Amino acid sequence: MANNGTIFLDEIGDMPMHLQSKLLRVLQERQITPIGSDRIIDIDVRVIAATHKNPLELIEVGAFRKDLFIDSMSFQLTCHLFESALMTFPFFWTPSQTISLK
């Protein structure tokens, strides 16, 4: 359990709506109930979430909860495509390497 620590949620943009509701409840109440238990556990965690999708577009089409986005959004870090980093940091790439990014 990540109590008093940090949990990383990768590809949160792919999370089904029913799980988004549960995650929102956990973030708001700061409590969990383990599977198969009726005991409630208070938690204190930091959450880092990542997605390759645009959350605002997901909200617009109804695939991501707006309240989860607003409650979980402290700051947004946008990473540029790796191709542009290759030009900035050419030591990551040698001419013999082939890179295909979509």
N, C-alpha and C positions, 0 to 999 in steps of 0.2 A: 504494500500500500504506500502511496506517495504522501502520507500525512506529514506535515511540516517540511515538505519538499516541493519538487516541481514535477509535473507530468506533461509530456509532450504528446499532443494529438495530431498525428499526421493525416493529411487529406481529409480534414474536417468537412470540406465541401461535398464529399461523397457520403457523408453520414445520413442515414435515413431519418425522416422527420420524427418518427416515434422515439428514436434515440436522442435527437436534438432536444426534445421536450424533457427527457430525463436528465440530460446534461445541464440544461438550463435550471432545473429544479435543484440539482446538486450545487451549482454555482451560486444560486441565490440563497439557499438555506444552509449551505456549508455542512450538509449532513448526508450520510449514505446509510443504506440498509443492505448488508451483505446478502447474497443469494441464499435462500433457505433459512434465513434468520428473521426474527421480529425485533431484533435489537438495533437501535439507531446509534450511529457513531458520528460524533462531531469531527470534522476535518478542517485542516488549514493547509491549503495547497495553492501553489501558483500554477497557472495553466498557460502553456505555450501551444498555439495551434497553427497549423500550416495548411495551405491548399494551393494548388496551381490554377484554380478557377477564381473568377471574379465574384466575391461574395455579394456585391450589389446586384449583379446580373442574376445570381441565383435567387436572391430575395424577390427580384422583379418577376421571375417566372414561377415563384412559389416553391422553390426547391430548398430554400434555407430560411430559417426563422429570423425575422427582423429583430425581435426582442433578444434572441441569443446573440446576434451580431452586435447590437448596441451594448448589451451587458458585458460582453466579453472583450470588447474592443478598447484596449488602452492605447495602443499605437499600432500603426501599420508599417511594415517594412516591405518595400517592393524591390525585388531583385531583377536586374536587367538580364536579358538573355545571355547565356554563356558565350555565344558568338562574339558579342561586343566586349566581353571580358578578355577574350583571346587577343583582340587588337590592343587592349590596354596592357595586358600582361602576356607578351608573346612567349615567355619562357615556359608557359603551360603547354605550348603547342610546337611541334616540329613539323616541317613540310612533309615528312613521311607519314604523318597521321591523317586519317580521313575522318572528318566529323560531319554528321548529317543531323541537323536539328530541325524540327518542324515547329 
